[in-house]
Amino acid sequence: MSEKIVVPVLGESITEATVAKWLKSKGDSVEADEPIVELETDKVNLEVPSPSDGILGEINFEAGSTVEVGATLGSIMGGQSASKNDKIENYHTHSHKLGIVPKDLNKLKNKLFGIECNFEELNGIDFKKGCYVGQENTARIKLKNKLSKRLLPIEIIDGELIENESVLNNNVEIGKVLINETYPFALIKYLDSNFEKDKIFQGKNGSFKVFVPEWLKI
């Protein structure tokens, strides 16, 4: 469902205007009555508000275009519920790009330690206090410098992944896919000489890349 963004009545004898600039970009969340595009005429400048809550969908006229009264400038998609869903989706997508698991955490249960999830860099592990499952092993990995695997996000190029399938390079296993769906992750032997950051790996049913977030200095 969408609602049109229409050029309003501009005043007596004024039949057209110029799109000065869009105040929002395509895909942005907007609220009802929030200004989204600015129009200019010889006599008046005005901001056109959004007709409803939602997402700015199509933009039919770019800045500099001449538009007539009643013309459809673009559209607002969804409505309030769609806007909320989009914000959640954007949050999950951004988290995945940052290398932070946004969903399906249950698939990691009993398969790795917190330090392998990069929790130390996220200040999620305190080696001076606290008591938690796996604390002894986590501390040992840290103190003996035995950290050799990292949970890293995957970008699917095509096809699909299979949960627990091996990540191979040169016929050597360098990791396993632990989360295979919308926001996939693999536990990777990042110190292995067979791991290449920019390589496209071939799985059983698709191809993918394993990427290292910028904040993770490895």
VMD Tcl script that draws the C-alpha trace (Angstrom):
set ca {
  {0.00 0.00 0.00}
  {1.32 3.45 -0.88}
  {0.25 7.07 -0.72}
  {1.08 9.69 -3.30}
  {3.13 12.80 -2.59}
  {1.31 15.45 -4.62}
  {2.25 18.99 -5.64}
  {-0.26 21.10 -3.66}
  {-2.06 24.25 -4.77}
  {0.65 26.88 -4.92}
  {-1.35 30.06 -4.98}
  {-3.40 32.14 -7.34}
  {-2.20 31.95 -10.99}
  {0.76 29.71 -10.04}
  {0.54 26.47 -11.99}
  {4.02 25.01 -11.70}
  {7.07 24.88 -9.47}
  {10.66 23.66 -9.42}
  {11.83 20.84 -7.15}
  {14.50 22.60 -5.09}
  {15.67 19.58 -3.08}
  {14.54 16.40 -1.44}
  {14.86 16.54 2.34}
  {14.73 12.75 2.58}
  {16.31 9.99 0.48}
  {14.62 6.97 -1.04}
  {14.26 4.28 1.61}
  {14.25 6.70 4.55}
  {11.63 6.34 7.26}
  {9.31 9.36 7.51}
  {6.53 10.47 9.80}
  {3.19 11.99 8.84}
  {3.45 15.76 8.20}
  {7.25 15.63 8.21}
  {8.68 17.87 5.41}
  {10.18 15.68 2.70}
  {10.62 17.85 -0.39}
  {11.10 21.58 -1.00}
  {9.49 23.39 -3.96}
  {10.30 26.82 -5.40}
  {8.21 29.23 -7.46}
  {8.64 32.84 -8.50}
  {6.40 33.93 -5.64}
  {6.65 31.34 -2.91}
  {8.82 28.56 -1.53}
  {7.24 25.72 0.42}
  {7.96 22.35 1.95}
  {5.68 19.45 1.06}
  {4.96 17.15 4.02}
  {4.61 13.40 4.04}
  {0.96 12.30 3.84}
  {1.57 9.45 6.32}
  {4.07 7.45 8.35}
  {6.09 5.05 6.22}
  {9.05 4.75 3.88}
  {9.91 7.15 1.07}
  {9.48 4.89 -1.95}
  {9.60 6.25 -5.47}
  {10.97 9.70 -6.32}
  {9.46 10.71 -9.66}
  {11.09 14.12 -10.03}
  {14.68 14.91 -9.06}
  {15.94 18.32 -7.93}
  {15.74 20.86 -10.74}
  {12.65 19.32 -12.35}
  {9.62 21.44 -13.20}
  {6.34 20.06 -11.86}
  {2.72 21.09 -12.24}
  {0.09 21.41 -9.53}
  {-1.35 17.94 -8.86}
  {1.70 16.06 -10.18}
  {2.84 13.02 -8.20}
  {6.28 13.77 -6.79}
  {6.74 10.31 -5.31}
  {5.17 7.88 -2.90}
  {5.18 6.81 0.74}
  {5.18 3.04 1.19}
  {3.65 0.98 3.94}
  {2.43 3.08 6.78}
  {3.27 3.05 10.46}
  {3.65 -0.72 10.93}
  {5.80 -1.01 7.81}
  {7.93 1.86 9.06}
  {8.58 0.06 12.35}
  {9.38 -3.19 10.57}
  {11.78 -1.34 8.29}
  {13.60 0.16 11.26}
  {14.01 -3.30 12.77}
  {15.22 -4.69 9.43}
  {17.69 -1.82 9.07}
  {18.98 -2.50 12.58}
  {19.50 -6.19 11.83}
  {21.23 -5.42 8.53}
  {23.54 -2.85 10.14}
  {24.37 -5.23 12.99}
  {25.28 -7.96 10.51}
  {27.58 -5.60 8.58}
  {29.28 -4.71 11.87}
  {29.81 -8.39 12.59}
  {27.35 -8.56 15.50}
  {24.85 -11.42 15.38}
  {21.32 -9.92 15.26}
  {19.25 -13.14 15.08}
  {19.43 -16.93 15.48}
  {21.75 -16.77 18.47}
  {20.42 -20.19 19.52}
  {22.37 -21.71 16.62}
  {25.62 -20.76 18.36}
  {24.81 -22.61 21.58}
  {27.59 -24.97 22.71}
  {29.57 -24.36 19.51}
  {32.03 -21.63 20.50}
  {33.31 -19.43 23.32}
  {32.45 -15.79 23.89}
  {35.99 -14.72 23.05}
  {35.56 -16.35 19.62}
  {32.43 -14.19 19.14}
  {34.69 -11.11 19.42}
  {33.12 -10.18 22.77}
  {36.48 -9.02 24.15}
  {36.73 -6.28 21.51}
  {33.13 -5.33 22.27}
  {33.97 -5.04 25.99}
  {31.65 -7.96 26.68}
  {34.18 -10.01 28.68}
  {35.77 -9.01 31.97}
  {38.78 -11.16 32.78}
  {39.09 -9.67 36.29}
  {35.74 -10.64 37.77}
  {32.51 -12.52 37.18}
  {31.57 -16.12 36.80}
  {29.98 -17.61 33.72}
  {29.84 -20.85 31.76}
  {33.10 -21.38 29.92}
  {34.97 -18.73 31.93}
  {37.95 -20.98 32.64}
  {38.38 -21.99 29.01}
  {37.88 -18.42 27.83}
  {40.54 -17.15 30.24}
  {42.93 -19.90 29.19}
  {42.49 -19.05 25.50}
  {43.22 -15.41 26.31}
  {46.20 -15.88 28.60}
  {47.90 -18.51 26.45}
  {47.21 -16.61 23.24}
  {45.36 -19.59 21.77}
  {42.63 -17.66 19.97}
  {42.65 -19.06 16.44}
  {38.99 -18.90 15.40}
  {36.60 -15.98 15.01}
  {32.90 -15.68 14.31}
  {32.72 -13.63 11.10}
  {29.80 -12.45 8.96}
  {29.12 -13.91 5.54}
  {27.95 -12.17 2.39}
  {26.02 -14.57 0.15}
  {26.86 -14.01 -3.52}
  {24.35 -16.48 -4.92}
  {22.44 -19.59 -3.94}
  {22.10 -20.54 -0.29}
  {24.13 -21.89 2.61}
  {23.71 -25.06 4.63}
  {24.00 -24.93 8.41}
  {27.19 -26.62 9.64}
  {28.65 -27.01 6.14}
  {32.43 -26.65 5.92}
  {34.18 -23.60 4.53}
  {36.93 -24.92 2.28}
  {39.90 -23.37 0.50}
  {42.50 -25.42 -1.37}
  {40.60 -28.49 -0.13}
  {41.41 -27.48 3.44}
  {38.66 -26.82 5.98}
  {39.07 -23.36 7.44}
  {35.72 -23.04 9.15}
  {32.05 -23.93 9.45}
  {28.82 -22.10 8.66}
  {26.98 -21.77 11.98}
  {24.17 -19.44 10.92}
  {23.02 -19.96 7.35}
  {19.90 -17.88 6.88}
  {19.19 -14.14 6.45}
  {22.18 -12.89 8.46}
  {24.77 -15.69 8.07}
  {27.94 -16.20 10.12}
  {30.77 -18.72 10.09}
  {33.37 -19.71 12.65}
  {36.62 -19.17 10.76}
  {40.23 -20.19 11.44}
  {41.33 -16.66 10.65}
  {45.04 -17.33 11.25}
  {45.12 -20.24 8.79}
  {47.21 -19.48 5.71}
  {44.36 -20.81 3.57}
  {41.99 -18.06 4.74}
  {41.77 -15.18 2.27}
  {39.66 -12.16 3.22}
  {38.58 -11.20 -0.30}
  {38.10 -14.68 -1.71}
  {34.75 -15.94 -2.97}
  {34.18 -19.38 -1.47}
  {32.08 -22.07 -3.13}
  {29.64 -23.95 -0.92}
  {27.46 -26.92 -1.75}
  {24.55 -24.80 -2.97}
  {26.01 -21.33 -3.46}
  {28.94 -18.97 -3.28}
  {29.81 -16.49 -0.55}
  {32.44 -14.20 0.95}
  {33.59 -14.04 4.56}
  {34.35 -10.49 5.56}
  {36.16 -8.96 8.51}
  {34.48 -5.85 10.03}
  {36.68 -2.75 10.01}
  {36.67 -2.43 13.81}
  {38.04 -5.95 14.23}
  {41.79 -5.52 13.79}
  {42.93 -8.98 12.78}
}
mol new
graphics top color blue
foreach p $ca { graphics top sphere $p radius 0.5 }
foreach p [lrange $ca 0 end-1] q [lrange $ca 1 end] { graphics top cylinder $p $q radius 0.2 }
display resetview
